[in-house]
Amino acid sequence: MKGLVGFSLWTMALLAVGVAVQSMRYELVPMNIWLGVDSAIRGVIERVPLPMLTHAIVAPFALLLGPFQFFPGLRARHPGVHRWMGRIYVAAVLIGGSAALATAPFASGGPVAAIGFGTLALAWLGVTFAAWRAAVARRLERHRTLMRFSYAMTFAAVTLRLQIPFGFALFHFASYRDMSVWLAYTSWLPNVAAVALYSLVASVRRQLKPAAATA
């Protein structure tokens, strides 16, 4: 079980780092360098440049730092690093999420996509803020659970990109614009469902341990 969890953490970290680094190309957009930027996303940037670019430039830092907060060895050996990385993560989510919420009404996929991305932004902000408050109050178990949900939504940046090739190959979408109506939901709801299932199983296992010990 530990081996599987370790493999999953490293896989998540590698995917997150790869997508975060690739996403940093948006830092070139203010210099009018549109390196690999989809035309639909470019259209959103041109309509609402400040919120869209704020989200595109700041949010990758949350994606980049998030996975390393879940490695128990790092938390145990370097608690100060864990706390500072956590603060930067929360700041990146609050800034990037607020910008995403402001951008959502202009989503290239229209109002249905706008609702999906807007709901994601609201949930992302709310859960991350609650997780930070739990850490401040030293309610660490609640903090860890909420941070799992927070990063599940952050990781939507990865699952969205993983789903795009399948959308083109299997469902014959003509463009990202057409696909974004679905991606606004499928990029993050499965992640949240997976964390909910993991949390439920972990809770049941914790409850069964005392019973096993007294048997």
C-alpha positions as CSV (number, residue, x, y, z in Angstrom):
1,M,0.0,0.0,0.0
2,K,2.8,2.4,0.9
3,G,4.6,1.6,-2.3
4,L,1.4,2.4,-4.3
5,V,0.9,5.7,-2.5
6,G,4.5,6.7,-3.1
7,F,4.3,5.9,-6.8
8,S,1.1,7.9,-7.0
9,L,2.6,10.9,-5.3
10,W,5.7,10.9,-7.5
11,T,3.5,10.5,-10.6
12,M,1.3,13.4,-9.5
13,A,4.4,15.5,-8.8
14,L,6.0,14.8,-12.2
15,L,2.8,15.6,-14.1
16,A,2.3,18.8,-12.0
17,V,5.8,20.0,-12.5
18,G,5.6,19.3,-16.3
19,V,2.4,21.2,-16.7
20,A,3.4,24.0,-14.4
21,V,6.6,24.6,-16.3
22,Q,4.8,24.4,-19.7
23,S,2.2,26.9,-18.4
24,M,4.8,29.5,-17.6
25,R,4.9,30.3,-21.3
26,Y,2.1,32.8,-20.5
27,E,4.7,35.0,-18.9
28,L,5.8,35.8,-22.4
29,V,2.4,37.0,-23.5
30,P,2.9,40.6,-22.2
31,M,5.9,40.7,-24.5
32,N,3.5,39.7,-27.4
33,I,5.0,36.2,-27.6
34,W,2.1,33.8,-28.0
35,L,4.1,30.5,-27.7
36,G,1.6,27.6,-28.3
37,V,-1.4,29.6,-27.0
38,D,-4.7,28.2,-28.3
39,S,-6.7,30.7,-30.4
40,A,-9.7,30.4,-28.1
41,I,-7.6,31.1,-25.0
42,R,-5.9,34.0,-26.8
43,G,-9.3,35.4,-27.5
44,V,-10.1,35.4,-23.7
45,I,-6.8,37.0,-22.9
46,E,-7.5,39.8,-25.4
47,R,-10.9,40.4,-23.9
48,V,-9.9,40.4,-20.2
49,P,-6.1,40.5,-20.2
50,L,-5.5,41.4,-16.5
51,P,-7.6,38.6,-14.8
52,M,-6.8,36.0,-17.4
53,L,-3.0,36.6,-17.4
54,T,-3.0,36.9,-13.6
55,H,-4.6,33.5,-13.4
56,A,-2.3,32.0,-16.1
57,I,0.9,33.4,-14.5
58,V,0.2,32.9,-10.8
59,A,-1.8,29.6,-10.6
60,P,1.1,27.4,-12.0
61,F,3.0,28.2,-8.8
62,A,0.3,26.5,-6.8
63,L,0.4,23.5,-9.2
64,L,4.2,23.3,-8.9
65,L,4.4,23.5,-5.1
66,G,1.3,21.5,-4.1
67,P,2.5,17.9,-4.6
68,F,5.5,18.3,-2.3
69,Q,3.2,19.2,0.6
70,F,1.9,15.7,0.6
71,F,5.2,13.9,1.1
72,P,5.3,12.9,4.8
73,G,9.1,12.8,4.9
74,L,9.3,16.4,3.9
75,R,6.8,17.5,6.5
76,A,8.5,15.6,9.2
77,R,12.1,16.6,8.4
78,H,11.5,20.2,7.3
79,P,8.4,21.6,8.9
80,G,9.5,25.1,8.3
81,V,9.8,24.5,4.6
82,H,6.4,22.8,4.6
83,R,4.8,25.8,6.3
84,W,6.4,28.4,3.9
85,M,5.6,26.4,0.8
86,G,2.0,26.1,2.2
87,R,1.8,29.9,2.6
88,I,3.0,30.5,-1.0
89,Y,0.5,27.8,-2.2
90,V,-2.4,29.4,-0.5
91,A,-1.4,32.9,-1.8
92,A,-1.1,31.6,-5.3
93,V,-4.6,29.9,-5.1
94,L,-6.2,33.0,-3.6
95,I,-4.8,35.3,-6.3
96,G,-5.1,32.8,-9.2
97,G,-8.6,31.7,-8.1
98,S,-9.9,35.2,-7.8
99,A,-8.6,36.0,-11.2
100,A,-10.1,32.7,-12.5
101,L,-13.5,33.7,-11.0
102,A,-13.3,37.1,-12.8
103,T,-12.3,35.4,-16.1
104,A,-15.0,32.6,-16.0
105,P,-17.9,34.7,-17.5
106,F,-15.7,35.2,-20.6
107,A,-14.9,31.4,-21.1
108,S,-14.5,30.6,-24.7
109,G,-17.1,27.7,-24.4
110,G,-19.9,30.1,-23.6
111,P,-22.2,30.2,-20.5
112,V,-22.2,26.5,-19.8
113,A,-18.4,26.5,-19.6
114,A,-18.5,29.7,-17.6
115,I,-20.7,28.1,-15.0
116,G,-18.3,25.1,-14.7
117,F,-15.2,27.1,-14.5
118,G,-16.8,29.7,-12.1
119,T,-18.0,26.9,-9.8
120,L,-14.5,25.5,-9.8
121,A,-13.0,28.9,-8.9
122,L,-15.4,29.4,-6.1
123,A,-14.9,26.0,-4.6
124,W,-11.1,26.3,-5.0
125,L,-11.1,29.6,-3.2
126,G,-13.4,28.4,-0.4
127,V,-11.8,25.1,0.3
128,T,-8.2,26.5,0.3
129,F,-9.2,29.3,2.6
130,A,-10.9,26.9,5.0
131,A,-7.8,24.6,4.9
132,W,-5.5,27.6,5.8
133,R,-7.8,28.5,8.7
134,A,-7.7,24.9,9.9
135,A,-3.9,25.0,9.9
136,V,-3.9,28.3,11.9
137,A,-6.3,26.7,14.4
138,R,-4.0,23.6,14.6
139,R,-6.8,21.4,13.4
140,L,-4.3,19.4,11.4
141,E,-6.5,16.4,10.3
142,R,-9.1,18.8,8.9
143,H,-6.4,20.9,7.3
144,R,-4.9,17.8,5.5
145,T,-8.3,16.7,4.3
146,L,-9.2,20.1,3.0
147,M,-5.8,20.5,1.3
148,R,-6.4,17.2,-0.5
149,F,-9.6,18.7,-2.0
150,S,-7.9,22.0,-2.7
151,Y,-5.1,20.3,-4.7
152,A,-7.6,18.1,-6.5
153,M,-9.0,21.3,-7.9
154,T,-5.5,22.7,-8.6
155,F,-4.7,19.5,-10.4
156,A,-7.5,20.2,-12.8
157,A,-4.8,22.0,-14.9
158,V,-3.2,18.6,-15.4
159,T,-6.4,16.5,-16.0
160,L,-7.7,19.1,-18.4
161,R,-4.6,18.8,-20.6
162,L,-4.6,15.0,-20.3
163,Q,-8.2,14.9,-21.6
164,I,-7.7,17.2,-24.6
165,P,-6.0,14.6,-26.8
166,F,-8.7,12.1,-26.0
167,G,-11.4,14.6,-26.9
168,F,-9.9,15.2,-30.3
169,A,-9.1,11.5,-31.0
170,L,-12.2,9.8,-29.5
171,F,-15.0,12.4,-29.6
172,H,-13.8,14.3,-32.7
173,F,-14.1,17.8,-31.2
174,A,-13.3,20.4,-33.7
175,S,-11.5,22.7,-31.3
176,Y,-10.6,23.4,-27.7
177,R,-13.5,25.9,-27.7
178,D,-16.0,23.1,-28.3
179,M,-14.4,20.8,-25.9
180,S,-14.2,23.4,-23.1
181,V,-18.0,23.0,-22.4
182,W,-17.2,19.5,-21.1
183,L,-13.7,20.2,-19.7
184,A,-15.2,22.9,-17.4
185,Y,-16.6,19.9,-15.4
186,T,-14.6,16.8,-16.3
187,S,-11.3,18.4,-15.5
188,W,-12.0,18.7,-11.8
189,L,-15.1,16.8,-10.7
190,P,-13.5,13.3,-11.1
191,N,-10.5,14.6,-9.0
192,V,-12.8,15.8,-6.2
193,A,-14.7,12.5,-6.3
194,A,-11.4,10.5,-6.1
195,V,-10.3,12.5,-3.0
196,A,-13.7,12.0,-1.4
197,L,-13.4,8.3,-2.0
198,Y,-9.9,8.2,-0.6
199,S,-11.0,10.2,2.5
200,L,-13.9,7.9,3.1
201,V,-11.6,4.8,2.9
202,A,-9.0,6.4,5.1
203,S,-11.7,7.3,7.7
204,V,-13.1,3.7,7.7
205,R,-9.6,2.3,8.2
206,R,-8.9,4.6,11.1
207,Q,-12.1,3.5,12.8
208,L,-11.4,-0.1,12.3
209,K,-7.9,0.0,13.8
210,P,-9.0,0.4,17.4
211,A,-11.4,-2.4,17.0
212,A,-8.7,-4.7,15.5
213,A,-6.3,-3.8,18.4
214,T,-8.8,-4.7,21.1
215,A,-9.9,-8.0,19.3
